[in-house]
């Protein structure tokens, strides 16, 4: 059973890598070849091909290189999240607002006593 999950994860990582290269191509206004991407990331073209085809999972050093080049989160690369990169500033603002809302509720409750 563990092997099936690994295969699914490997395929998902590969799909996401292809999607990222496609997205990068759109941003550049031209096709980003596997060779160009591998050179910019710092991987061999065959290695990137294995990753994109879901035949091999990148190790942590390779994941860092890929993350840095595409500017995405590890969670996205590994299929844990569908968010390309978490907006930490927006999340901090939401947390701050929630804390302030809780403070107001607590103040109101104390006034009612």
N, C-alpha and C positions, 0 to 999 in steps of 0.2 A: 504493500500500500504506500509506503514512504517513497518508493521509486516513482510511482505514478504522479505524486504531488511534485516531486522534483522536476519531472518532465514537463508538467503543466507550468511550473514557475519558469523553467528555462525557455519555453515557448513564449510565455508572456513577456519576459525580459527581451527576447529577440524581437518581438512585435513592437515593443515600445522603442527599441533602438532604431528600427526601421522608420517608425513614425517620427521620431525626433530628427532623423536625418532628412526626411521629407519636409518636415516643418522648417528646418534650417535652410533647405533649398528654396522654399517659398520666400523666406525672409531675404535671402541673397538675390532672388530673382533669376536664379539659374540652378541647374542640377548640381548638387553636392555629391560627387561620386564617393563610393566606398573608399577608394584610394586616398582622395583628398581628406575625407573625414578621419581615416585611420592615421594619416600623417599629422593632422592637427591635434588629434587626441593623444598621439604618442603610442599607437598600437600598430602591429603588423596588419596588413590588409587581410591576410588569411584569418588572423585571430578575430578581427572585427566581423568577418564573414561568418565564422563559427558562432559568434555571439548573436548576430542578427538572424541566423537560421535556427537558433535555439538548440544548437548542438553542444554548446559549452556555456557555463556560467562564469562571468568575469569574477576574478578574485577582488579583494577589497582595494588593492592598489589600482587595479584597472577601473573599478567602479568610481573611485575618486577622480581619476582622469576623465572618465566619461561625464560624471556629474559636473565637473568644472567646465568642460567644454560646452555642454548643452545647457548649463545653468538650471539644473533641475534637482529635486530632492532625491535622496536615496529611496524614500518611501515610494516615489513615483517609479523609479527605475526597477525596483523589486516587485512592483505590482501591489503594494500595500495600500496605496492611495492613488486616486485619479487626478489629484492636483499636481500640476507640473512642479510648482514650487510654492511652499506655503508663504502666504503674505503675513509675515511675523508682525509687522507694524500694525496692520489692520486687526490682527488677532489681539494684540496688546491693547488697542483702543477699545475693542469689544469687551475685553476683560476689565479694563478700567471703568467703562460705563456700567458693567454689571456690578462691580464693587460699589460704585457710587449709588446705584439703585438700591442695593442691599443696605447701605448706610442710611439712606433716606427712610427706608421701611423701618429700620431699627429705631431711628430717632422718633418717627411717628408713633411707634409702639410705646416708647418710653413716655412720650407726652400724654398718651392715653391713660397711663397709670395714675 
